[in-house]
Amino acid sequence: MKVKDRLKKTGDDIAGKHPDIVIEGGTLLTMKDGEAPLEKANVLIGKDRIIDIIPAEGYIRPEQAEIIDAVNCVIMPGLVNAHSHTAMTIFRGYADDLPLKQWLFEKIFPAEAAHLNPENVYWGALLGCLEMIASGTTSVIESYFFADDTVRAFHKSGLRAIIAQGVIDLPAPGVGDPLKNLETGKEFIERWLNFSTLITPGLFCHSPLTCSERTFKGAMELSREHSLPLQTHLSETSGEVDEIIKKTGLRPVPYLDSLGILSPDLIAAHSIHLDDKEIELLSERDVRIVHVPESNMKLSSGVARTSKMLKMGLTVGIGTDGCASNNNLDLFKEMDTAAKLDKVFTNDPTNMDAGTVLRMATSWGARIMGLASETGTIEKGKMADIIVVDTRRPHLVPLYNPVSSLVYSAGGADVKDVIVNGRILMKDRKFLNLDQEEIMDRVRAIAKNIMG
């Protein structure tokens, strides 16, 4: 059963239903292809769905509905963070300014071995959820260790997510015996498969370098058995590519293809060091790609050929990675970076225009999640995953083009209201279901222990 098929409809005929929430009077960006912004729009939400979109003319405020004031604001789909290791907030700033291999093997892996446990992952993931809600993210493609506790955190937060158990051929937090990595992954999937319409379990093979042929094939078999995507890091560094060539005689993309891994079932993050033939092969196999520009820059991993991938027809989303290599989960910053980095890299200011980047963070991100028919755009009948961005800020005046302003001028702190699945998670910058101070205090205590 596909991810979208597990979602429960509120009913085929939603016409005439009384709204529970109305977002009033904002500039609406539906993110439907070719659809212009709609001024003074009113979005009606009933239960978990958008039940109507009404222009200013003819709008009468419904009785008893909760009102969200969006005057002088932009109403848009919530952002999709297509690659994150959310609980790594506990390592934010812990190992900065190091090459990836040294950062990973000398700092992060030892820190994870010493300090990752269920409670630390839970509170670290909750802090990440808090940060993402505050900056307009409503859906996340997530992967890490102790994934059960990440599920606990996301369930409490109210965010929508694909949450993957990490699989690696090394002793890992929660999986001391690498030979049991697939067994652990199988148990995780079966435990959470029908837990919630907001949360979908999955598996994450760390990389072709750290996961054997057996592990990759087994993880993909388990994923396909349950119609779930498999996540991986792909060609993140040139050194990784060289080691895979030395080990297998093939570059990473044809190597994974030889194992039967390349398919629409695969979500490949980073995807930096690819030659033309590899990009063409990824396109032929319809692999889903996630661009992670800030992490790539900070670790000096390289620059992904994103505009080339888009021209080749690949679906590309955008992600933040974890806070140990970014160091934030703000997708507005990520969009700005993605657009400008590609322009510099290609020496073409027309590449990665604002509209393209905003689609990467909304409708294309939903496509990568397998939920394009359910979310990612604002349309009657779709799930109500919506944010309101306050444009009454000096850096957002004047507002000639709301799309350009969102990508090049706005930041996560400009998000005023966040709704996921018809539930308000933040209103007027106030969290409605998370205790900000408690979460931050808990993570400060974890950080003190990490520092010794």
KAZINOR-V925607 format. One record per pair of residues at least 6 apart in sequence whose C-alpha atoms are under 8 Angstrom apart, sorted by the first residue. I is the first residue (numbers start at 0). J is the second residue. Records with the same first field share a line. If there is no record, write none. Layout:
# KAZINOR-V925607
I=J / J
This chain:
# KAZINOR-V925607
0=225 / 226
1=226 / 227 / 369
2=199 / 226 / 227 / 369 / 370
3=369 / 370 / 372 / 373
5=196
6=196
7=196
9=46 / 47 / 48
13=50 / 380
14=50 / 51
16=45 / 50
17=45 / 61
18=43 / 44 / 45 / 46 / 50 / 61 / 64
19=43 / 44 / 45 / 46 / 63 / 64 / 65
20=43 / 44 / 45 / 64 / 65 / 66 / 67 / 421
21=41 / 42 / 43 / 44 / 64 / 65 / 66 / 67
22=41 / 42 / 43 / 66 / 67 / 68 / 69
23=39 / 40 / 41 / 42 / 66 / 67 / 68 / 69 / 70
24=38 / 39 / 40 / 41 / 55 / 68 / 69 / 70 / 71
25=38 / 39 / 40 / 41 / 68 / 69 / 70 / 71 / 72 / 73 / 74
26=36 / 37 / 38 / 39 / 40 / 69 / 70 / 71 / 72 / 73 / 74
27=36 / 37 / 38 / 39 / 40 / 73 / 74 / 75
28=35 / 36 / 37 / 73 / 74 / 75 / 76 / 377
29=36 / 75 / 76 / 376 / 377 / 378
30=75 / 76 / 358 / 361 / 362 / 375 / 376 / 377
31=376 / 377
37=54
38=54 / 55
39=54 / 55 / 70
40=52 / 53 / 54 / 55
41=52 / 53 / 54 / 55 / 58
42=49 / 50 / 51 / 52 / 53
43=49 / 50 / 51 / 52 / 53
44=50 / 51 / 383 / 421
45=421
46=420 / 421 / 422
47=382 / 383 / 419 / 420 / 421 / 422
48=379 / 380 / 381 / 382 / 383 / 420 / 421
49=377 / 378 / 379 / 380 / 381 / 382 / 383
50=379 / 380
51=378 / 379 / 380
52=378 / 379
67=416 / 426
69=387 / 389
71=389 / 390 / 391
72=387 / 388 / 389 / 390 / 391
73=387 / 388 / 389 / 390 / 401
74=385 / 386 / 387 / 388
75=376 / 377 / 385 / 386 / 387 / 388
76=361 / 374 / 375 / 376 / 377 / 384 / 385 / 386
77=135 / 136 / 137 / 138 / 361 / 375 / 384 / 385 / 386 / 417 / 418 / 419
78=135 / 136 / 137 / 138 / 330 / 360 / 361 / 364 / 375
79=136 / 137 / 138 / 139 / 140 / 317 / 318 / 360 / 361 / 364 / 365 / 375
80=136 / 138 / 139 / 140 / 317 / 318 / 319 / 330 / 360 / 364
81=138 / 139 / 140 / 141 / 289 / 316 / 317 / 318 / 319 / 364 / 367 / 368
82=139 / 140 / 141 / 142 / 268 / 289 / 291 / 317 / 318 / 319 / 320
83=139 / 140 / 141 / 142 / 318 / 319 / 320 / 321
84=141 / 142 / 143 / 320 / 321 / 322
85=123 / 124 / 127 / 128 / 141 / 142 / 143 / 320 / 321 / 322
86=119 / 120 / 121 / 122 / 123 / 124 / 125 / 126 / 127 / 143 / 149 / 321
87=120 / 123 / 124 / 321 / 322 / 323
88=123 / 124 / 126 / 127 / 321 / 322 / 323
89=119 / 123 / 322 / 442 / 445 / 446
90=322 / 323 / 446
91=322 / 323 / 324 / 326
92=322 / 323 / 326
93=323
94=102 / 106 / 107 / 323
95=102 / 323 / 324
96=297 / 298
97=298
98=298 / 299 / 300
99=298 / 299 / 300
110=449
111=172
112=171 / 172
114=449
115=172
116=145 / 172 / 173
117=145 / 148
118=148
119=442 / 445
120=145 / 148 / 149
121=148 / 149 / 151 / 152
122=152 / 438 / 441 / 442
123=442
124=149 / 152 / 153
125=149 / 152 / 153 / 156 / 438
126=438 / 439 / 442
127=328
128=152 / 153 / 156 / 158
129=156 / 433 / 435
130=328 / 329
131=137 / 328 / 329
132=158 / 417 / 424 / 425
133=411 / 412 / 414 / 425 / 428
134=328 / 329 / 330 / 331 / 410 / 411 / 412 / 413 / 414
135=330 / 386 / 411 / 414 / 417
136=330
137=158 / 159 / 384 / 385 / 417 / 418 / 419
138=158 / 159 / 160
139=158 / 159 / 160 / 161
140=160 / 161 / 162 / 368
141=160 / 161 / 162 / 163
142=162 / 163 / 164 / 165 / 202 / 203 / 230
143=163 / 164 / 165 / 203
144=164 / 165 / 171 / 172 / 173
145=164 / 172 / 173
146=162 / 163 / 164 / 165 / 187
147=187
149=162
150=162 / 198
153=159 / 160 / 198
154=197 / 198
155=432 / 433
156=424 / 432 / 433
157=197 / 419 / 422 / 424
158=197 / 419
159=197 / 198 / 419
160=197 / 198 / 199
161=198 / 199 / 200 / 201 / 368
162=198 / 199 / 200 / 201 / 202
163=200 / 201 / 202 / 203 / 230
164=184 / 187 / 200 / 201 / 202 / 203
165=184 / 202 / 203 / 204 / 205
166=180 / 181 / 184 / 202 / 203 / 204 / 205 / 210 / 214
167=177 / 180 / 204 / 205 / 206 / 209 / 210 / 214
168=177 / 178 / 180 / 209 / 210 / 211 / 214
169=176 / 177 / 209
170=176 / 177
171=177
174=180 / 183
180=214
181=214 / 217 / 218
184=201 / 202 / 218
185=221
187=200 / 201
188=200 / 201 / 202
191=199 / 200
192=199 / 200
200=227
201=222 / 227 / 228 / 229
202=218 / 222 / 228 / 229 / 230
203=229 / 230 / 231
204=210 / 214 / 215 / 218 / 229 / 230 / 231 / 232
205=230 / 231 / 232
206=231 / 232 / 233
207=215 / 232 / 233 / 243 / 251 / 255
208=239 / 242 / 243
212=258
215=260
216=258 / 259 / 260
218=229
219=229 / 260
222=228 / 229
223=264
227=264
228=264 / 265 / 266
229=264 / 265 / 266
230=265 / 266 / 267 / 268
231=265 / 266 / 267 / 268
232=267 / 268 / 269 / 270
233=251 / 267 / 268 / 269 / 270 / 271
234=240 / 251 / 269 / 270 / 271 / 272 / 273
235=269 / 270 / 271 / 272 / 295 / 300 / 301
236=271 / 272 / 300 / 301
237=272 / 300
240=250 / 251 / 272
241=250
243=249 / 250 / 251
244=250 / 251
247=254
252=261 / 277 / 280 / 281
253=277 / 280
255=261
261=281 / 284 / 285 / 286
262=284 / 285 / 286
263=284 / 285 / 286 / 287
264=286 / 287
265=286 / 287
266=286 / 287 / 288 / 289 / 367
267=286 / 287 / 288 / 289
268=288 / 289 / 290 / 291
269=288 / 289 / 290 / 291 / 292 / 295 / 303
270=288 / 289 / 290 / 303
271=300 / 301 / 302 / 303 / 304
272=301 / 303
273=304
278=308 / 311
279=311
281=313
282=308 / 311 / 312 / 313
285=313 / 314
286=313 / 314
287=313 / 314 / 315 / 316 / 367
288=313 / 314 / 315 / 316 / 367
289=315 / 316 / 317 / 318
290=303 / 305 / 315 / 316 / 317 / 318 / 337
291=317 / 318 / 319 / 320 / 333
292=302 / 303 / 319 / 333 / 336 / 337 / 340
293=319 / 325 / 333 / 336 / 337
294=319 / 320 / 324 / 325 / 326
295=301 / 302
296=302
297=324 / 325
298=324
302=340 / 341 / 344
304=341
305=315 / 341
306=341 / 350 / 351
308=315
309=315
314=363 / 366 / 367
315=359 / 363 / 364 / 367
316=359 / 360 / 363 / 364 / 367
317=333 / 334 / 359 / 360 / 364
318=330 / 333
319=325 / 327 / 328 / 329 / 330 / 333
320=328
321=327 / 328
322=328
329=410 / 411
330=360 / 411
331=405 / 406 / 409 / 410 / 411
332=410 / 411
334=356 / 357 / 360 / 406 / 407
335=406 / 407
337=351 / 356
338=350 / 351 / 352 / 353 / 356
339=351
341=350 / 351
342=348 / 349 / 350 / 351
353=402 / 403 / 406 / 407
354=402 / 403
356=406
357=402 / 406
358=364
361=375 / 376
362=371 / 374 / 375 / 376
363=371 / 375
364=375
365=371 / 374 / 375
366=375
372=381
373=381 / 382
374=381 / 382 / 383 / 384
375=384
377=383 / 385
382=420 / 421
383=418 / 419 / 420 / 421
384=417 / 418 / 419 / 420 / 421
385=417 / 418 / 419
386=414 / 415 / 416 / 417 / 418
387=414 / 415 / 416 / 417
388=413 / 414 / 415 / 416
389=413 / 414 / 415
390=396 / 398 / 413
392=413
394=408 / 409
395=404 / 408 / 409
398=404
414=428
415=425 / 426 / 427 / 428
416=423 / 424 / 425 / 426 / 427 / 428
417=423 / 424 / 425 / 426
418=424 / 425
423=431
424=430 / 431 / 432
425=431
